[in-house]
């Protein structure tokens, strides 16, 4: 299995460029990395073939489309392997489900659901409960208000503070069917060629190009990234839930800025629910995790009332635009 040490400087440089903008042309990446276009082509293909890069996707701000994001955390009961597979298959086929992950410690499953409002969410959640609720020992719901996406600096040995944010206080944007189709294409493959999309949509390539530009300007699309299988590189993904003693916005901002500077932190999530702030961290071992948490407590010990740690075991469903799964 590849490890981070098996990624040489050229691989890291290419991944770094893709993490900044996965849609940029290979010729541009070649100039930035001082490699030939042929080398860049070959290396990206190899990273995909090795499944280090799982996919390329657009970061779409659901709030701009009028959607809220709900998460359900579940603890199972009386669930064997076959039943778990059955539950996962059921969730995969629900059109509003964008993310299903298997967890370890405290909870077994997390489900992310797009919905226009709490009533629509309840209808979807009721479907899940009606079918499999008897296998849920416990569950709780959170509503995501904002997600901060950070660079995978721990891979590249960089300190790039590029931040892509979705959610917050935003206004919805009116989009037509062509815009929605383009979003769907880019959510499945951020590097989808303009000509391919144009042919499928029966429009001119320049039309697609201008539409993408508009979607970026309106911040419906806030970035393009590769989906990196960090497990292939020897990393473990942990999610940390913080309960704060002081939720003053100024204090919260200071904590977020601290997390942003940590190379191993990849996401910070603000949500309504059991925790006041959450973050994801990629580390090689539980020892490295403890080191990160110890440093956090050293700097913010009086602010953090308590925290919970969850291991992200496996991402079963990752759909960056779940509401229109059936568009072909």
C-alpha positions as CSV (number, residue, x, y, z in Angstrom):
1,X,0.0,0.0,0.0
2,X,1.4,3.4,-0.9
3,X,2.4,5.7,2.0
4,X,3.1,9.4,2.1
5,X,6.8,8.6,1.9
6,X,6.1,6.9,-1.5
7,X,4.8,10.2,-2.9
8,X,7.8,12.0,-4.2
9,X,8.2,15.7,-4.6
10,X,6.7,15.7,-8.1
11,X,3.5,13.8,-6.9
12,X,3.1,16.2,-4.0
13,X,3.5,19.2,-6.2
14,X,0.9,18.0,-8.6
15,X,-1.5,17.0,-5.8
16,X,-1.0,20.5,-4.2
17,X,-2.0,22.2,-7.5
18,X,-5.0,20.0,-7.9
19,X,-6.1,20.7,-4.3
20,X,-5.9,24.4,-5.1
21,X,-8.0,24.0,-8.3
22,X,-8.7,20.5,-9.6
23,X,-10.1,22.0,-12.8
24,X,-7.1,23.8,-14.0
25,X,-5.5,22.4,-17.2
26,X,-2.6,20.0,-17.0
27,X,-0.6,22.5,-19.0
28,X,-1.0,25.1,-16.3
29,X,0.0,22.5,-13.6
30,X,3.0,21.7,-15.7
31,X,4.2,25.3,-15.7
32,X,3.6,25.7,-11.9
33,X,5.5,22.5,-11.1
34,X,8.2,23.0,-13.8
35,X,7.3,19.6,-15.2
36,X,6.4,18.6,-18.8
37,X,2.7,18.2,-19.6
38,X,3.4,14.6,-20.4
39,X,4.8,13.9,-17.0
40,X,1.8,15.7,-15.3
41,X,-0.6,13.6,-17.5
42,X,1.1,10.4,-16.5
43,X,1.4,11.2,-12.8
44,X,-2.2,12.2,-12.4
45,X,-3.3,9.0,-14.2
46,X,-1.1,7.0,-12.0
47,X,-2.5,8.6,-8.8
48,X,-6.0,7.8,-10.0
49,X,-5.0,4.2,-11.0
50,X,-3.5,3.7,-7.5
51,X,-6.7,5.0,-6.1
52,X,-4.9,7.7,-4.1
53,X,-7.1,10.1,-6.0
54,X,-10.7,8.7,-5.9
55,X,-12.4,11.4,-7.8
56,X,-12.5,15.1,-8.6
57,X,-15.4,17.2,-7.4
58,X,-16.9,20.7,-7.2
59,X,-17.4,22.2,-3.8
60,X,-21.1,23.4,-4.1
61,X,-22.6,25.7,-1.5
62,X,-25.9,24.0,-0.7
63,X,-27.2,27.2,1.0
64,X,-27.0,29.1,-2.3
65,X,-29.5,26.6,-3.7
66,X,-31.9,26.9,-0.8
67,X,-30.9,23.7,0.9
68,X,-30.2,23.0,4.5
69,X,-27.8,20.2,5.6
70,X,-28.8,17.8,8.4
71,X,-26.7,15.1,9.9
72,X,-28.0,12.0,11.8
73,X,-25.6,10.2,14.0
74,X,-26.7,6.6,14.9
75,X,-25.7,3.9,17.3
76,X,-26.8,0.5,16.2
77,X,-28.3,-2.4,18.1
78,X,-28.8,-6.0,16.9
79,X,-27.0,-5.3,13.6
80,X,-24.9,-8.0,12.0
81,X,-22.8,-7.6,8.9
82,X,-25.7,-8.5,6.5
83,X,-28.1,-6.1,8.2
84,X,-25.5,-3.3,8.1
85,X,-25.1,-3.8,4.3
86,X,-28.9,-3.7,3.9
87,X,-29.1,-0.4,5.8
88,X,-26.2,1.1,3.8
89,X,-27.8,0.0,0.5
90,X,-31.1,1.6,1.5
91,X,-29.4,4.9,2.4
92,X,-27.4,4.9,-0.9
93,X,-30.7,4.9,-2.9
94,X,-32.3,7.8,-1.0
95,X,-31.9,10.8,-3.4
96,X,-31.3,13.4,-0.7
97,X,-28.5,11.5,1.1
98,X,-25.2,13.0,0.2
99,X,-22.8,11.3,2.8
100,X,-22.9,8.1,4.7
101,X,-19.9,7.1,6.8
102,X,-19.2,4.2,9.2
103,X,-17.8,5.4,12.5
104,X,-16.0,3.8,15.5
105,X,-16.3,4.8,19.1
106,X,-19.5,6.3,20.5
107,X,-21.5,6.1,17.2
108,X,-21.6,3.6,14.3
109,X,-23.0,5.7,11.4
110,X,-23.4,9.3,10.2
111,X,-25.9,10.3,7.5
112,X,-25.9,13.7,5.8
113,X,-29.2,14.8,4.2
114,X,-30.0,17.7,2.0
115,X,-33.5,19.2,2.6
116,X,-35.3,22.5,1.9
117,X,-36.6,22.7,5.4
118,X,-37.1,20.8,8.6
119,X,-40.4,19.3,7.4
120,X,-38.8,17.9,4.3
121,X,-36.0,16.5,6.4
122,X,-38.5,14.9,8.8
123,X,-40.2,13.1,5.9
124,X,-36.8,11.7,4.7
125,X,-35.8,10.7,8.3
126,X,-39.1,9.1,8.9
127,X,-38.5,6.9,5.8
128,X,-35.3,5.8,7.4
129,X,-36.8,5.2,10.8
130,X,-39.8,3.3,9.3
131,X,-37.5,0.9,7.5
132,X,-34.6,0.5,9.9
133,X,-35.4,2.5,13.1
134,X,-35.7,-0.7,15.2
135,X,-32.0,-1.2,14.7
136,X,-31.1,2.2,16.0
137,X,-30.3,2.1,19.7
138,X,-29.7,5.9,19.8
139,X,-29.6,8.7,17.3
140,X,-29.3,12.5,17.3
141,X,-29.6,15.2,14.7
142,X,-27.5,18.3,14.0
143,X,-28.0,21.1,11.5
144,X,-24.8,22.3,9.7
145,X,-24.6,26.1,9.5
146,X,-21.1,26.4,8.0
147,X,-18.2,24.2,6.8
148,X,-14.6,25.5,6.4
149,X,-12.6,23.4,3.9
150,X,-8.8,23.6,4.3
151,X,-5.9,22.4,2.2
152,X,-4.4,19.0,2.8
153,X,-1.2,20.6,4.0
154,X,0.0,17.6,6.0
155,X,0.5,15.8,2.6
156,X,2.3,18.6,0.8
157,X,4.4,20.0,3.6
158,X,2.8,23.3,2.9
159,X,1.2,26.1,5.0
160,X,-1.3,27.2,2.4
161,X,-4.2,29.0,4.3
162,X,-6.6,28.8,1.3
163,X,-10.1,28.4,2.8
164,X,-13.3,27.4,1.0
165,X,-16.4,28.1,3.0
166,X,-20.0,27.0,2.4
167,X,-23.0,28.0,4.4
168,X,-23.4,30.9,6.7
169,X,-25.7,33.9,6.1
170,X,-26.3,33.7,2.3
171,X,-29.0,34.5,-0.2
172,X,-30.3,31.8,-2.6
173,X,-29.4,32.1,-6.2
174,X,-31.8,31.4,-9.1
175,X,-30.6,28.7,-11.4
176,X,-32.1,27.1,-14.5
177,X,-31.9,23.5,-15.7
178,X,-28.7,24.0,-17.6
179,X,-27.0,25.4,-14.5
180,X,-28.2,22.5,-12.4
181,X,-27.0,20.0,-15.0
182,X,-23.6,21.6,-15.1
183,X,-23.4,21.4,-11.3
184,X,-24.3,17.7,-11.5
185,X,-21.6,17.0,-14.0
186,X,-18.9,18.9,-12.0
187,X,-20.0,17.2,-8.8
188,X,-19.3,13.9,-10.4
189,X,-16.1,15.0,-12.2
190,X,-14.7,18.4,-11.6
191,X,-12.4,17.9,-14.6
192,X,-15.2,17.1,-17.0
193,X,-14.2,18.7,-20.4
194,X,-16.3,21.6,-21.6
195,X,-16.9,19.9,-24.9
196,X,-18.3,16.8,-23.3
197,X,-20.8,18.8,-21.2
198,X,-21.7,21.0,-24.1
199,X,-22.5,17.9,-26.3
200,X,-24.6,16.3,-23.5
201,X,-26.5,19.6,-22.9
202,X,-26.7,20.5,-26.6
203,X,-25.2,23.9,-26.1
204,X,-22.0,25.6,-27.3
205,X,-18.8,25.0,-25.2
206,X,-18.5,28.8,-24.6
207,X,-22.0,28.7,-23.0
208,X,-20.8,26.1,-20.5
209,X,-17.6,28.0,-19.9
210,X,-19.6,31.2,-19.1
211,X,-22.1,29.3,-17.0
212,X,-19.3,27.9,-14.8
213,X,-17.7,31.3,-14.5
214,X,-21.1,32.7,-13.3
215,X,-21.5,29.9,-10.8
216,X,-18.1,30.7,-9.4
217,X,-18.8,34.4,-9.3
218,X,-22.0,33.8,-7.4
219,X,-20.1,31.4,-5.1
220,X,-22.4,28.5,-5.9
221,X,-19.2,26.8,-6.7
222,X,-16.5,27.7,-4.2
223,X,-13.7,25.4,-5.5
224,X,-12.7,22.2,-7.3
225,X,-10.8,19.5,-5.4
226,X,-9.5,16.0,-5.7
227,X,-11.0,13.4,-3.4
228,X,-7.8,11.9,-1.8
229,X,-7.9,8.5,-0.1
230,X,-5.8,9.4,2.9
231,X,-5.9,5.9,4.2
232,X,-3.8,4.9,1.1
233,X,-1.2,7.3,2.4
234,X,-1.2,5.9,5.9
235,X,-3.4,8.4,7.6
236,X,-6.4,8.0,10.0
237,X,-9.3,10.4,10.0
238,X,-10.8,11.6,13.3
239,X,-13.7,13.9,14.0
240,X,-13.6,15.9,17.2
241,X,-16.7,17.4,18.7
242,X,-16.0,20.4,21.1
243,X,-18.3,21.7,23.8
244,X,-17.3,25.2,24.7
245,X,-17.5,27.1,28.0
246,X,-17.8,30.4,26.1
247,X,-19.6,30.7,22.7
248,X,-18.7,34.3,22.2
249,X,-18.2,34.9,18.4
250,X,-14.8,36.5,19.1
251,X,-13.6,33.6,21.1
252,X,-14.9,31.1,18.6
253,X,-13.1,32.9,15.8
254,X,-9.9,32.7,17.7
255,X,-10.3,28.9,18.0
256,X,-11.1,28.6,14.3
257,X,-8.0,30.6,13.4
258,X,-5.9,28.3,15.5
259,X,-7.4,25.2,13.9
260,X,-6.8,26.7,10.4
261,X,-3.1,26.9,11.1
262,X,-2.8,23.3,12.0
263,X,-1.6,21.4,9.0
264,X,-3.5,18.2,9.9
265,X,-6.9,19.9,10.2
266,X,-8.9,19.5,7.0
267,X,-12.4,20.7,8.0
268,X,-14.0,22.8,10.7
269,X,-17.8,22.5,11.0
270,X,-20.2,24.8,12.8
271,X,-23.5,23.2,13.6
272,X,-26.6,23.4,15.8
273,X,-26.6,20.3,18.1
274,X,-24.7,18.6,20.8
275,X,-21.4,20.3,20.1
276,X,-20.4,24.0,19.5
277,X,-17.6,23.3,17.0
278,X,-16.3,20.3,15.2
279,X,-13.1,19.6,13.3
280,X,-11.6,16.8,11.3
281,X,-7.9,15.9,11.6
282,X,-5.7,13.5,9.6
283,X,-3.0,11.8,11.7
284,X,-0.8,8.7,11.4
285,X,-1.6,7.3,14.8
286,X,-3.6,7.7,18.0
287,X,-0.4,9.0,19.6
288,X,-0.3,11.8,17.0
289,X,-3.9,12.5,17.7
290,X,-3.3,12.8,21.4
291,X,-0.4,15.2,20.7
292,X,-2.8,17.4,18.7
293,X,-5.4,17.4,21.4
294,X,-2.9,18.0,24.1
295,X,-1.7,21.1,22.2
296,X,-5.3,22.2,21.8
297,X,-6.0,21.9,25.5
298,X,-2.8,23.8,26.3
299,X,-4.0,26.8,24.2
300,X,-7.7,26.6,24.9
301,X,-8.1,24.6,28.0
302,X,-10.4,27.1,29.8
303,X,-12.6,27.4,26.7
304,X,-13.2,23.7,26.1
305,X,-15.6,22.2,28.5
306,X,-15.3,18.7,27.1
307,X,-14.8,16.9,23.7
308,X,-15.6,13.7,22.0
309,X,-13.5,11.8,19.5
310,X,-14.9,9.7,16.7
311,X,-13.0,7.6,14.2
312,X,-14.1,7.9,10.6
313,X,-13.8,4.3,9.5
314,X,-15.2,4.3,6.0
315,X,-17.0,6.6,3.7
316,X,-19.8,4.5,2.1
317,X,-21.6,7.3,0.2
318,X,-20.0,10.5,-1.0
319,X,-22.3,12.5,-3.3
320,X,-21.6,16.2,-3.6
321,X,-24.9,17.0,-5.3
322,X,-27.4,14.4,-4.0
323,X,-30.6,16.2,-4.8
324,X,-30.5,15.3,-8.5
325,X,-28.9,11.9,-8.5
326,X,-31.2,10.7,-11.3
327,X,-30.0,13.3,-13.9
328,X,-28.1,11.5,-16.6
